[in-house]
Amino acid sequence: MSAWQLVAVGLVLLLGLLGVLMPGVPGPLIVWAGVLWWAMTEQTAVAWTVLIAATGLLLLNQALKWLLPARSLRTAGAPYRTLFLAGLAGIAGFFVIPVIGGPLGAVGGLYVLERVRLGGHGDAWASTRTVMRAIGLSVLIELFACLLVVGAWMGAVLAK
């Protein structure tokens, strides 16, 4: 696979990660399609193993999403822009502190943005807790699963 193709696959995976944060965009499906494209082009044992693991992980993710109770974002009160930026902080955190940085970055980013918006610690913390209860668990699980898939892909590409 050429360097340009790897960059293109990486951009598809990044689009999938961002899709997790945007309502209506099938982020996990886009991530899986990127890994499928890479595996079909590479056709190595490592590529097939990453694809099989990604498929299993993303299917487990979908099952968990259906099992978790859905809650309304409207009652949480935080604007969608804040949620999107907190998700971006989670993606950045994943790469700064591998694996655990994802949830830490998302929650930390949400708290900081709410503190700036609301002006105080107490209100910001209450809003952060409310948002995390409303959407946090299902979105974090989906984002974490996609980040693990992207991390496995990156590990396979860099090990080559």
N, C-alpha and C positions, 0 to 999 in steps of 0.2 A: 504494500500500500504506500502510495507516495505521501510526501509531507503535506501536500495540499489537500489530499483526501482525509488525512488525519485531522487537519485543521477544520475541515468541513464537518466531520463526524463530531469533533469537539464542540463546534458551534451548535449542532443539532442537540447535543446533550445539554449544553447551556440553555438553549431555548426550552428544553424539557424541564430543567430546574426552575426556570422563571415561570413556566406554565403551571407548576405546582402552586405558585403564589397568586395566579390570576384565575378568578372564577370562570368556568366554561372552557378552559384550555386543558386538554388531557396530558398533563405533564408526564406522568409515568409511562403512558403509551409512547410519547415522543422520545423519552429516554430509551425505552426498550427498542424502538425502531432504529435509533442511532447505533445501539449495540448490535442489533441484527445486521444492519448495513456493514458495520465493521467486520463482524464474524463471517458474513457471506463473502466479503472481499479477501480477508486474511486466510480463511480456511485452514487454521492450525488447531491443534488440540487445545491450546490455551484459549484461543478465541471461542471455540465451542463451549469450553468449560465456563467461561465468563458469561456467555449467552444463556446457558442452562441455569446457572446460579442467578443471573438477573431475572430470568423468567420466573423461577421459583420464588424469589424474594418479592418481586412486584405482584405476583398472584397472592402471596401471603398478605402483602400490604392491602390489596383490594378487599380481602376477606376481613381484615381487621377494621377497615373503614366502615364496612357494613355492620359490624358488630358493635361499634361505638355509638353511643347516643348522639344524635345531631342536635345542635343548639343554634339558636338564632344569633347572627352577628348584629342584627339591628338592636338587640337589647344590650349588647356590650358597650356601645357608645363610641368606640374608637373609629376614626375615619379609615376608609380603605387604603388611603395613601400611607398612613402610619403602619398598617398591617403589611403592605407591600415592602416598605423600607425595612421593617423588622425582619421580614423574610430574606431580604438581601443581606442583612447583617448576619443572619444564620448561615447563608451560603458562604460569606466571607469567613465567618468564624470556623466553619468546617475545614477550610484550607489553612487557616492560621494555626489552629489547634486541632489536629486531625481527630475526627469522629466526635469527641465530646464538645468541640467548639461550635458545632451546628446548633444544638439546642441552647447552649449558653449565649451564643451570639444573637439568636432570635429573641430570647426572653430579655436579655440585656438591652438589645436595640429597642424593643418595644417599651421597656421601662424608661429609657432615656428619652425617647420620642414623646411618650406620655407626660413625662416630667416637664419637658419644654412646653408642651401644649397646655397642660393644666396648671403649671407653675409651682407645684409643691409635692413633697414626698408622699404624704398620706393619700392624696387624690390620685397621684400617678400609680402608686402601688395598688390601690383598690381597682383602678381601671385595668392595670396589667393582669391582676388576678381574674377579673371578670372576662377579659378577652381570652385569656388562656383557658378558662373553663368553657367558653363558647366554642372556640375553634382550635385552640392550641394543640390538644392531643392528636386529633385526626390529621391536621396539617403537618404537625411535627413528625408524626409517624411516616406520612407520605414523603415529606422532604428528606427525612433521614434515610428511608429506603432508596430513594433516587440518588442521594449523595453516596450511599454505599455502592450502588451500581456504577456511578461515575468514578468513584475511587478505585473500584476493581478494574475498570477499563483503563484508567490512567496507570495503575500498577502494571497491568499487562503490556501496555504500550511502552512504558519506560523500561520494563525488564527486557524487552526485545533488543 
